[in-house]
Amino acid sequence: MKNLISIVRLSKPLHKLVILIALLIFISAALALVGPVLSKFIVDQITLKITHKGGNLSWLITLVIITFGVNLLSLIAQVVSDRLGDHFSGRLRQFLTEKFYDKVLTLPQSYFDSEISGKIVNQLTRGIVATQGFSNSLTNFILPTILQSIFTILVLGYYNIPIAFFTFILFPIYLSISYYSTIRWGKSEVLKNAIEDRSRGRMQEVISNIRLVKSFTSEKTEYNTVSGQLTDINKIYAKQSQTFHIFDFFRGLSLNIILFIIYIIVFYQTYISKLTIGEMVLILQLVNQARIPLFAMSFILTQLQMAEAGSKEYLEILNLKSVENYDKKEKYIKVIKPEIEFKNVDFHYNESENVLKDISFKIESNESVALVGHSGAGKSTIINLILKFYQPTSGDILINNKNYQSLDHKFVRHNIALVFQENELFSTSIKENVAYGKPDATEDEIIKALKLAYAYDFVMKLPKGIESEVGERGIRLSGGQKQRIQIARAILKNAPILILDEATSSLDAKSEKEVQDALENLMKDKLVIIIAHRFSTIQNVNKILVVDEGKIMESGTPQTLAKNSGVYSELLHYQIEGNKKLLEKFDIY
């Protein structure tokens, strides 16, 4: 219950609504018992008339009318409380989803490095659905049932203590059996959830990489993987079901034994005239009403266990430490003539050796710098630190002599535009993708950015122009077109610092030329940092920083480094030799 109690505490803004619903449920549950009590008096009046011992017709009619009125009021209270319960359930779903999404958006990049996105979404879905289902059952079913049970036993106690006692002991017996049943169910549910997370995560990865799967003809392998996981889930479910039905038999057996005792007491006491016919009818009605919550106990406890298990994972994510606050209302100004400096920076990822070791360099205003080195040398890690996705393990990063530690992440990223190696586009329109960094941009500004990115002509040939949707990750566009949309987005943002993360590495020669022309417009009057493996794209930079094994091994102009022996000249030599062989093959060189 501790997880659900945490959810209750978390949803404090909804407590007033819960109190109103609880009050209506209380009224509805109390009114629901008035009918059976009134039926006792109605039967007594009829019995008196039949046995020629009296009877009052006008009083009988009045009791019938009151019964109708009470039932009508009970119905109205129930319908209103059910409607408010549905409203509360919807509000709770929205509230918990917003809380979860807010938390995810503030988590450190390291969290996403170690988690599958499909698993995160599945945990959200399961936690929200389980909690919402329980809250809906709580307001529309569980709470009314519990209150009716309490009122039923109190009324029974007023008329007959032994019957009230036997009715009461049904609940702890039934609850105990149901409790052990749901504990066993819950343990299996945790195992099922873990397998389901893996299967859902894998399915999302497969769908995201469907071209890879099909190109390697791995459909059968992927199908068998998920099918096997689903089979494992069903095996666990089969054991759950078997355990549940065994416990359910003992629940039913205890119910039948105690009801048998109650019926003997009721019929015998009525037979010896200790109870009137009306009282017998009332007691039988109340005992029958008491059976309804008993039948629901296993359902209630199962719902409780599912909500407890689902909310556990939800709360685990919610309890992670946030490192960012995206909701600050501050207005961030752009840095004039930015300079970036690394001073003796070390960095390592969780449980790994240092990726960067004593890195120091300075990039001046309006300077273009290329980061060069073997794959895994630490180039992308430097970019991640500049973007403040991570904090240095030691050392300092400064922008215009201000330490990153004292700067808000929004301020840092507000001053940086980034063109990715991968085509990072949303499945919305070109207009929305270009304006992503500046949502209030006018259509004229968007068109101007597209023109500067040499993207306007091909965009206008699309069926809906700038309103055309690009598909998931821009699947409806070519590689060069996607890159130019990214460039248009960066142009529109107009940040003073520009980072190009191998922006042309995956393009053909013609597309690369078109993108390079667009990049020329983007790079004007900016501090530019480029990660590139094709040295032909960085011959005009002011400086090259050669990164090897987490250290800056060389620094200088392309011309200087090409003449010196070192990593840069070695890599350059490999590229030149490769090009020579290609040209010789076609008798061009």
C-alpha positions as CSV (number, residue, x, y, z in Angstrom):
1,M,0.0,0.0,0.0
2,K,3.0,2.3,0.5
3,N,3.2,3.1,-3.2
4,L,-0.5,4.0,-3.5
5,I,-0.2,6.1,-0.3
6,S,2.6,8.0,-2.1
7,I,0.3,8.5,-5.1
8,V,-2.4,9.9,-2.8
9,R,0.1,12.3,-1.3
10,L,1.4,13.2,-4.7
11,S,-2.1,14.0,-6.0
12,K,-2.8,16.6,-3.3
13,P,-4.4,19.1,-5.8
14,L,-7.2,16.6,-6.3
15,H,-8.0,16.0,-2.6
16,K,-11.0,18.4,-2.5
17,L,-12.6,16.5,-5.3
18,V,-12.0,13.2,-3.5
19,I,-13.6,14.5,-0.3
20,L,-16.7,15.5,-2.2
21,I,-16.9,12.1,-3.9
22,A,-16.4,10.3,-0.5
23,L,-19.3,12.4,1.0
24,L,-21.6,11.4,-1.9
25,I,-20.6,7.8,-1.6
26,F,-21.3,7.8,2.1
27,I,-24.7,9.3,1.6
28,S,-25.5,6.8,-1.3
29,A,-24.3,3.8,0.9
30,A,-26.4,4.9,3.8
31,L,-29.5,5.4,1.6
32,A,-29.0,2.0,0.0
33,L,-29.7,0.3,3.4
34,V,-32.8,2.4,4.1
35,G,-34.8,0.4,1.5
36,P,-34.3,-3.0,3.1
37,V,-35.1,-1.5,6.6
38,L,-38.3,0.0,5.2
39,S,-39.2,-3.3,3.6
40,K,-39.1,-4.8,7.1
41,F,-41.9,-2.4,8.2
42,I,-43.8,-3.0,5.0
43,V,-43.7,-6.8,5.4
44,D,-44.7,-6.4,9.1
45,Q,-47.8,-4.4,8.1
46,I,-48.8,-7.0,5.5
47,T,-48.3,-9.8,8.1
48,L,-50.4,-8.0,10.6
49,K,-53.2,-7.7,8.1
50,I,-53.0,-11.3,7.0
51,T,-53.0,-12.6,10.5
52,H,-55.9,-10.3,11.4
53,K,-53.9,-8.5,14.1
54,G,-54.2,-5.0,12.6
55,G,-52.4,-3.3,9.8
56,N,-52.6,0.3,8.5
57,L,-53.1,0.8,4.7
58,S,-52.3,4.5,4.7
59,W,-49.1,3.8,6.6
60,L,-48.3,1.0,4.2
61,I,-48.7,3.3,1.2
62,T,-46.6,6.0,3.0
63,L,-43.8,3.5,3.6
64,V,-43.9,2.4,-0.1
65,I,-43.7,6.0,-1.3
66,I,-40.9,6.8,1.2
67,T,-39.1,3.7,-0.1
68,F,-39.4,4.9,-3.7
69,G,-38.2,8.4,-2.7
70,V,-35.2,7.0,-0.8
71,N,-34.2,4.7,-3.7
72,L,-34.5,7.6,-6.1
73,L,-32.2,9.7,-3.9
74,S,-29.8,6.8,-3.5
75,L,-29.8,6.4,-7.3
76,I,-29.1,10.2,-7.9
77,A,-26.3,10.2,-5.3
78,Q,-24.8,7.1,-6.8
79,V,-24.9,8.4,-10.4
80,V,-23.5,11.8,-9.4
81,S,-20.7,10.1,-7.4
82,D,-19.9,7.7,-10.2
83,R,-19.8,10.7,-12.7
84,L,-17.5,12.6,-10.4
85,G,-15.5,9.4,-9.9
86,D,-14.9,9.2,-13.7
87,H,-14.0,12.9,-13.7
88,F,-11.5,12.3,-10.9
89,S,-10.1,9.3,-12.7
90,G,-9.5,11.3,-15.9
91,R,-8.0,14.2,-13.9
92,L,-5.7,11.8,-12.0
93,R,-4.6,10.3,-15.3
94,Q,-3.7,13.7,-16.7
95,F,-2.0,14.8,-13.4
96,L,0.1,11.6,-13.1
97,T,1.1,11.7,-16.8
98,E,2.1,15.3,-16.6
99,K,4.1,14.6,-13.5
100,F,5.9,11.7,-15.2
101,Y,6.6,13.6,-18.4
102,D,7.8,16.6,-16.5
103,K,10.2,14.4,-14.6
104,V,11.5,12.6,-17.7
105,L,12.2,16.0,-19.4
106,T,14.4,17.0,-16.4
107,L,16.4,13.8,-16.0
108,P,20.1,13.8,-16.9
109,Q,21.2,12.5,-20.3
110,S,22.9,9.6,-18.5
111,Y,19.5,8.1,-17.6
112,F,18.5,7.9,-21.3
113,D,21.9,6.4,-22.2
114,S,21.0,3.4,-20.1
115,E,17.3,2.9,-20.8
116,I,15.3,1.8,-23.8
117,S,12.7,4.4,-24.8
118,G,10.0,1.8,-25.3
119,K,10.5,0.5,-21.7
120,I,10.1,4.1,-20.3
121,V,6.9,4.6,-22.2
122,N,5.6,1.1,-21.2
123,Q,6.3,1.9,-17.5
124,L,4.4,5.1,-17.8
125,T,1.5,3.4,-19.5
126,R,1.3,0.5,-17.0
127,G,1.7,2.8,-14.0
128,I,-1.0,5.3,-15.2
129,V,-3.5,2.7,-16.4
130,A,-3.2,0.5,-13.2
131,T,-3.5,3.6,-10.9
132,Q,-6.3,5.1,-12.9
133,G,-8.1,1.7,-13.0
134,F,-7.8,1.4,-9.3
135,S,-8.9,5.0,-8.6
136,N,-11.9,4.4,-10.9
137,S,-12.8,1.2,-9.1
138,L,-12.2,2.9,-5.7
139,T,-14.7,5.7,-6.3
140,N,-17.3,3.8,-8.3
141,F,-17.1,0.4,-6.6
142,I,-14.6,-0.3,-3.8
143,L,-15.5,2.6,-1.4
144,P,-19.3,2.2,-1.8
145,T,-18.8,-1.6,-1.2
146,I,-16.8,-1.1,1.9
147,L,-19.2,1.5,3.4
148,Q,-22.2,-0.7,2.6
149,S,-20.5,-3.7,4.3
150,I,-20.0,-1.6,7.5
151,F,-23.5,-0.3,7.5
152,T,-24.9,-3.7,6.8
153,I,-23.1,-5.3,9.8
154,L,-24.2,-2.4,12.1
155,V,-27.9,-2.8,11.1
156,L,-27.6,-6.6,11.5
157,G,-26.1,-6.1,15.0
158,Y,-29.1,-4.0,16.0
159,Y,-31.5,-6.8,15.1
160,N,-29.4,-9.9,15.9
161,I,-25.9,-10.0,17.4
162,P,-25.1,-13.7,16.5
163,I,-26.0,-13.2,12.8
164,A,-24.0,-9.9,12.7
165,F,-21.0,-11.7,14.2
166,F,-21.1,-14.6,11.7
167,T,-21.6,-12.1,8.8
168,F,-18.6,-10.0,10.2
169,I,-16.2,-13.0,10.4
170,L,-16.8,-13.7,6.8
171,F,-14.8,-10.6,5.9
172,P,-11.5,-11.4,7.7
173,I,-11.7,-15.0,6.5
174,Y,-12.4,-14.0,2.9
175,L,-9.9,-11.1,3.1
176,S,-7.1,-13.4,4.5
177,I,-7.5,-15.9,1.7
178,S,-7.7,-13.2,-0.9
179,Y,-4.7,-11.4,0.6
180,Y,-2.5,-14.5,0.2
181,S,-3.9,-15.1,-3.2
182,T,-3.0,-11.6,-4.4
183,I,0.5,-11.6,-2.8
184,R,1.2,-14.7,-4.9
185,W,-0.4,-13.0,-7.9
186,G,1.7,-9.8,-7.3
187,K,5.0,-11.6,-7.2
188,S,4.2,-13.2,-10.6
189,E,3.0,-9.8,-11.9
190,V,6.5,-8.3,-11.2
191,L,8.1,-11.1,-13.3
192,K,5.5,-10.6,-16.1
193,N,6.1,-6.8,-16.1
194,A,9.9,-7.2,-16.5
195,I,9.4,-9.5,-19.5
196,E,6.8,-7.2,-21.0
197,D,9.1,-4.2,-20.7
198,R,11.7,-6.1,-22.6
199,S,9.3,-7.3,-25.3
200,R,7.7,-3.8,-25.7
201,G,11.1,-2.2,-25.8
202,R,12.3,-4.6,-28.4
203,M,9.2,-4.1,-30.5
204,Q,9.7,-0.4,-30.5
205,E,13.3,-0.8,-31.5
206,V,12.4,-3.1,-34.3
207,I,9.7,-0.7,-35.6
208,S,12.2,2.2,-35.4
209,N,14.8,0.1,-37.3
210,I,12.5,-1.7,-39.6
211,R,14.7,-1.2,-42.7
212,L,17.6,-2.7,-40.9
213,V,15.5,-5.7,-39.8
214,K,14.2,-6.3,-43.3
215,S,17.6,-5.7,-45.0
216,F,19.1,-8.5,-42.9
217,T,16.0,-10.7,-43.3
218,S,15.7,-10.9,-39.5
219,E,11.9,-10.7,-39.3
220,K,11.6,-14.4,-38.2
221,T,14.3,-13.9,-35.5
222,E,12.6,-10.8,-34.2
223,Y,9.2,-12.5,-34.3
224,N,10.5,-15.5,-32.4
225,T,12.1,-13.4,-29.8
226,V,8.9,-11.5,-29.0
227,S,6.8,-14.6,-29.4
228,G,9.1,-16.5,-26.9
229,Q,8.7,-13.6,-24.4
230,L,5.0,-13.6,-24.8
231,T,5.0,-17.4,-24.2
232,D,6.9,-16.9,-21.0
233,I,4.3,-14.3,-19.9
234,N,1.5,-16.8,-20.6
235,K,3.3,-19.5,-18.6
236,I,3.5,-17.2,-15.6
237,Y,-0.1,-16.2,-16.1
238,A,-1.2,-19.9,-16.2
239,K,0.4,-20.4,-12.8
240,Q,-1.3,-17.2,-11.5
241,S,-4.6,-18.4,-12.8
242,Q,-4.2,-21.9,-11.2
243,T,-3.3,-20.4,-7.8
244,F,-6.2,-17.9,-8.0
245,H,-8.8,-20.6,-8.6
246,I,-7.5,-22.8,-5.8
247,F,-7.8,-20.0,-3.4
248,D,-11.1,-19.1,-4.9
249,F,-12.4,-22.5,-4.0
250,F,-11.6,-22.1,-0.4
251,R,-13.1,-18.6,-0.4
252,G,-16.4,-20.1,-1.7
253,L,-16.2,-23.0,0.7
254,S,-15.9,-20.6,3.7
255,L,-18.7,-18.5,2.4
256,N,-21.1,-21.5,2.0
257,I,-20.3,-22.9,5.5
258,I,-20.9,-19.6,7.3
259,L,-24.1,-18.8,5.2
260,F,-25.4,-22.2,6.2
261,I,-24.9,-21.3,9.9
262,I,-26.6,-17.9,9.4
263,Y,-29.6,-19.5,7.6
264,I,-30.1,-22.0,10.4
265,I,-30.1,-19.2,13.0
266,V,-32.5,-17.0,11.0
267,F,-35.0,-19.7,10.1
268,Y,-35.0,-21.2,13.6
269,Q,-35.4,-17.9,15.4
270,T,-38.2,-17.0,13.0
271,Y,-39.8,-20.4,13.5
272,I,-39.9,-19.9,17.3
273,S,-41.2,-16.3,16.8
274,K,-38.1,-14.7,18.1
275,L,-37.9,-12.8,14.8
276,T,-40.8,-11.4,12.9
277,I,-41.3,-12.2,9.2
278,G,-40.4,-8.7,8.4
279,E,-37.2,-9.0,10.4
280,M,-36.4,-12.3,8.7
281,V,-36.8,-10.6,5.3
282,L,-34.7,-7.7,6.3
283,I,-31.9,-10.0,7.7
284,L,-31.9,-12.2,4.5
285,Q,-31.7,-9.0,2.4
286,L,-28.8,-7.6,4.4
287,V,-26.9,-10.9,4.4
288,N,-27.4,-11.1,0.6
289,Q,-26.1,-7.6,0.3
290,A,-23.1,-8.5,2.4
291,R,-22.2,-11.2,-0.2
292,I,-21.7,-8.6,-2.9
293,P,-18.6,-7.1,-1.4
294,L,-17.3,-10.5,-0.5
295,F,-17.5,-11.6,-4.1
296,A,-15.6,-8.4,-5.1
297,M,-12.8,-8.9,-2.5
298,S,-10.6,-10.8,-4.8
299,F,-11.2,-8.3,-7.6
300,I,-10.5,-5.4,-5.2
301,L,-7.3,-6.9,-3.9
302,T,-6.1,-7.8,-7.4
303,Q,-6.8,-4.2,-8.6
304,L,-4.9,-3.1,-5.5
305,Q,-1.9,-5.3,-6.2
306,M,-1.8,-4.3,-9.9
307,A,-1.9,-0.6,-8.9
308,E,0.7,-1.2,-6.3
309,A,3.0,-2.9,-8.7
310,G,2.4,-0.4,-11.5
311,S,2.8,2.6,-9.3
312,K,6.1,1.2,-7.9
313,E,7.9,1.6,-11.3
314,Y,6.2,4.9,-11.9
315,L,7.4,6.2,-8.5
316,E,10.9,4.9,-9.1
317,I,11.2,7.2,-12.1
318,L,9.5,10.0,-10.3
319,N,12.0,9.7,-7.4
320,L,15.0,10.1,-9.6
321,K,16.9,13.3,-9.2
322,S,16.1,16.0,-11.6
323,V,19.1,18.0,-12.9
324,E,17.3,20.6,-15.0
325,N,14.4,23.0,-14.7
326,Y,12.9,23.7,-18.1
327,D,10.1,25.8,-16.8
328,K,12.0,28.9,-15.7
329,K,10.4,32.1,-16.8
330,E,13.7,34.0,-17.4
331,K,14.3,35.6,-20.7
332,Y,17.7,34.5,-22.0
333,I,19.8,37.0,-24.0
334,K,22.2,35.8,-26.6
335,V,25.9,36.0,-25.9
336,I,27.8,38.6,-27.9
337,K,31.1,37.3,-29.4
338,P,31.1,34.0,-27.5
339,E,34.4,32.3,-26.4
340,I,34.5,28.8,-25.1
341,E,37.3,27.5,-22.9
342,F,38.1,24.1,-21.4
343,K,40.4,24.1,-18.4
344,N,41.9,20.7,-17.3
345,V,38.7,18.9,-17.9
346,D,38.3,15.2,-17.0
347,F,35.2,13.2,-17.6
348,H,33.9,9.7,-17.3
349,Y,30.5,8.1,-17.7
350,N,29.0,6.0,-15.0
351,E,31.2,3.2,-13.9
352,S,33.8,3.7,-16.7
353,E,37.3,5.0,-17.0
354,N,38.0,8.6,-17.9
355,V,36.9,9.3,-21.5
356,L,38.5,12.8,-21.4
357,K,41.8,13.4,-19.6
358,D,43.1,16.9,-18.7
359,I,41.5,18.6,-21.8
360,S,42.4,22.2,-22.2
361,F,41.7,24.5,-25.2
362,K,40.1,27.8,-26.1
363,I,37.9,28.8,-29.0
364,E,37.8,32.5,-29.8
365,S,34.9,34.5,-31.1
366,N,34.0,33.9,-34.8
367,E,36.5,31.1,-34.9
368,S,35.8,27.8,-36.7
369,V,37.4,24.8,-35.1
370,A,37.3,21.2,-36.2
371,L,37.5,18.2,-33.8
372,V,39.4,15.4,-35.5
373,G,40.3,11.9,-34.3
374,H,39.7,8.2,-34.4
375,S,36.2,6.9,-33.6
376,G,35.7,6.8,-29.8
377,A,38.5,9.3,-29.2
378,G,36.2,11.6,-27.2
379,K,35.0,14.2,-29.8
380,S,31.3,13.7,-29.2
381,T,31.8,13.7,-25.4
382,I,33.4,17.2,-25.8
383,I,30.3,18.3,-27.7
384,N,28.0,16.8,-25.0
385,L,29.9,18.8,-22.3
386,I,29.6,22.0,-24.3
387,L,25.8,21.4,-24.6
388,K,25.8,20.7,-20.8
389,F,24.3,17.3,-21.2
390,Y,26.9,16.2,-18.7
391,Q,29.0,17.8,-16.0
392,P,32.8,17.5,-16.0
393,T,34.2,15.0,-13.5
394,S,36.8,17.7,-12.8
395,G,38.1,20.9,-14.3
396,D,36.1,23.9,-15.7
397,I,34.2,24.9,-18.8
398,L,33.7,28.6,-19.4
399,I,31.8,30.7,-21.9
400,N,33.0,34.3,-22.0
401,N,34.9,33.6,-18.7
402,K,31.7,32.5,-16.9
403,N,31.9,29.0,-15.4
404,Y,29.4,26.5,-16.7
405,Q,28.7,25.4,-13.1
406,S,27.0,28.8,-12.5
407,L,25.1,28.9,-15.8
408,D,21.6,27.5,-16.4
409,H,21.4,24.8,-19.0
410,K,18.7,26.8,-20.9
411,F,21.1,29.8,-21.1
412,V,23.8,27.5,-22.5
413,R,21.6,25.8,-25.1
414,H,19.8,29.0,-26.0
415,N,23.1,30.2,-27.4
416,I,23.9,27.0,-29.4
417,A,22.5,25.7,-32.7
418,L,23.2,22.1,-33.6
419,V,23.1,20.2,-36.9
420,F,23.2,16.5,-36.2
421,Q,24.8,13.7,-38.1
422,E,21.5,11.7,-37.8
423,N,18.5,13.4,-39.3
424,E,16.8,14.5,-36.1
425,L,13.3,15.5,-37.4
426,F,9.8,15.1,-36.0
427,S,7.0,13.4,-38.0
428,T,5.2,16.8,-38.4
429,S,5.3,19.4,-41.1
430,I,8.4,21.0,-42.6
431,K,7.1,24.3,-41.1
432,E,7.0,22.9,-37.6
433,N,10.4,21.3,-37.9
434,V,12.1,24.5,-39.1
435,A,10.4,26.6,-36.4
436,Y,11.2,24.1,-33.6
437,G,13.9,26.3,-32.1
438,K,11.7,29.4,-32.6
439,P,8.0,28.5,-32.3
440,D,6.8,32.1,-32.7
441,A,8.6,32.5,-36.1
442,T,6.5,34.0,-38.9
443,E,6.0,32.2,-42.2
444,D,8.2,34.8,-43.9
445,E,11.1,34.0,-41.5
446,I,10.7,30.3,-42.1
447,I,10.7,30.7,-45.9
448,K,13.8,33.0,-45.6
449,A,15.6,30.3,-43.6
450,L,14.6,27.6,-46.1
451,K,16.1,29.8,-48.9
452,L,19.3,30.3,-47.1
453,A,19.5,26.5,-46.5
454,Y,19.0,25.9,-50.2
455,A,15.8,24.0,-49.3
456,Y,13.1,26.3,-50.5
457,D,13.0,25.0,-54.1
458,F,12.5,21.3,-53.2
459,V,10.1,22.1,-50.4
460,M,7.8,24.1,-52.8
461,K,7.7,21.1,-55.1
462,L,6.1,19.0,-52.3
463,P,2.3,18.5,-52.4
464,K,1.6,20.9,-49.5
465,G,4.8,23.0,-49.6
466,I,6.0,23.9,-46.1
467,E,2.9,22.2,-44.6
468,S,4.0,18.8,-46.0
469,E,4.7,16.2,-43.3
470,V,8.1,14.6,-43.4
471,G,7.2,11.2,-41.8
472,E,8.9,9.6,-38.8
473,R,12.5,10.9,-38.6
474,G,12.0,12.5,-42.1
475,I,11.5,9.3,-43.9
476,R,9.8,11.0,-46.9
477,L,12.9,13.2,-47.6
478,S,16.3,12.3,-49.0
479,G,19.4,12.5,-46.8
480,G,20.5,15.8,-48.3
481,Q,17.0,17.3,-48.0
482,K,16.7,16.3,-44.4
483,Q,20.1,17.9,-43.6
484,R,19.0,21.1,-45.3
485,I,15.8,21.2,-43.2
486,Q,18.1,20.8,-40.1
487,I,20.2,23.7,-41.4
488,A,17.2,25.9,-42.0
489,R,16.2,25.1,-38.4
490,A,19.6,26.2,-37.1
491,I,19.6,29.3,-39.4
492,L,16.2,30.4,-37.9
493,K,17.4,29.9,-34.4
494,N,20.3,32.2,-35.2
495,A,22.4,31.2,-32.1
496,P,25.9,32.7,-31.8
497,I,27.5,29.2,-31.4
498,L,27.1,26.5,-34.0
499,I,27.9,22.8,-33.7
500,L,28.1,20.6,-36.7
501,D,28.2,16.9,-35.7
502,E,29.4,15.2,-38.9
503,A,26.7,17.0,-40.8
504,T,27.7,15.7,-44.2
505,S,29.2,12.3,-43.4
506,S,26.3,10.3,-44.7
507,L,25.7,12.2,-47.9
508,D,26.6,11.6,-51.5
509,A,28.9,14.0,-53.3
510,K,26.2,16.1,-54.9
511,S,24.1,16.3,-51.7
512,E,27.3,17.1,-49.8
513,K,28.0,20.1,-52.1
514,E,24.4,21.4,-51.7
515,V,24.6,21.0,-47.9
516,Q,28.0,22.7,-47.8
517,D,26.6,25.7,-49.7
518,A,23.8,25.9,-47.1
519,L,26.4,25.6,-44.3
520,E,28.3,28.5,-45.6
521,N,25.3,30.7,-45.0
522,L,24.8,29.2,-41.5
523,M,28.4,29.6,-40.4
524,K,28.7,33.4,-41.0
525,D,29.7,35.4,-37.9
526,K,29.5,32.5,-35.5
527,L,31.7,30.4,-33.3
528,V,31.7,27.1,-35.1
529,I,32.7,23.7,-33.8
530,I,32.8,20.8,-36.4
531,I,33.1,17.1,-35.9
532,A,34.2,15.7,-39.3
533,H,35.7,12.5,-40.7
534,R,35.9,13.9,-44.2
535,F,38.9,16.3,-44.1
536,S,37.8,17.9,-47.4
537,T,35.0,19.6,-45.4
538,I,37.3,21.2,-42.9
539,Q,40.1,22.7,-44.9
540,N,38.9,26.2,-44.3
541,V,38.6,26.1,-40.6
542,N,40.8,28.3,-38.4
543,K,42.0,25.5,-36.2
544,I,42.0,21.8,-35.8
545,L,42.0,20.0,-32.4
546,V,43.2,16.4,-32.7
547,V,41.6,14.2,-30.0
548,D,43.2,10.8,-29.3
549,E,42.5,8.6,-26.3
550,G,40.7,11.4,-24.5
551,K,43.5,13.9,-24.9
552,I,44.2,16.9,-27.2
553,M,47.3,15.5,-29.0
554,E,47.7,18.2,-31.7
555,S,46.4,21.7,-32.4
556,G,46.9,24.0,-35.3
557,T,45.8,25.0,-38.8
558,P,45.0,22.3,-41.4
559,Q,48.1,23.3,-43.4
560,T,50.4,23.1,-40.4
561,L,49.1,19.8,-39.1
562,A,49.3,18.2,-42.6
563,K,53.0,18.9,-42.7
564,N,53.8,17.5,-39.2
565,S,53.8,13.9,-38.3
566,G,51.0,12.9,-36.0
567,V,47.4,11.6,-35.9
568,Y,46.0,14.2,-38.3
569,S,48.6,13.7,-41.0
570,E,48.2,9.9,-40.6
571,L,44.4,10.1,-41.0
572,L,44.8,12.6,-43.9
573,H,47.3,10.2,-45.5
574,Y,44.8,7.3,-45.3
575,Q,42.1,9.4,-47.0
576,I,44.4,10.6,-49.7
577,E,45.7,7.1,-50.4
578,G,42.1,5.8,-50.6
579,N,41.2,8.5,-53.1
580,K,44.3,7.8,-55.2
581,K,43.4,4.1,-55.4
582,L,39.9,5.0,-56.5
583,L,41.1,7.4,-59.2
584,E,43.8,4.9,-60.4
585,K,41.1,2.2,-60.7
586,F,39.3,4.4,-63.2
587,D,42.4,5.7,-64.9
588,I,41.7,9.2,-63.7
589,Y,44.8,9.8,-61.5
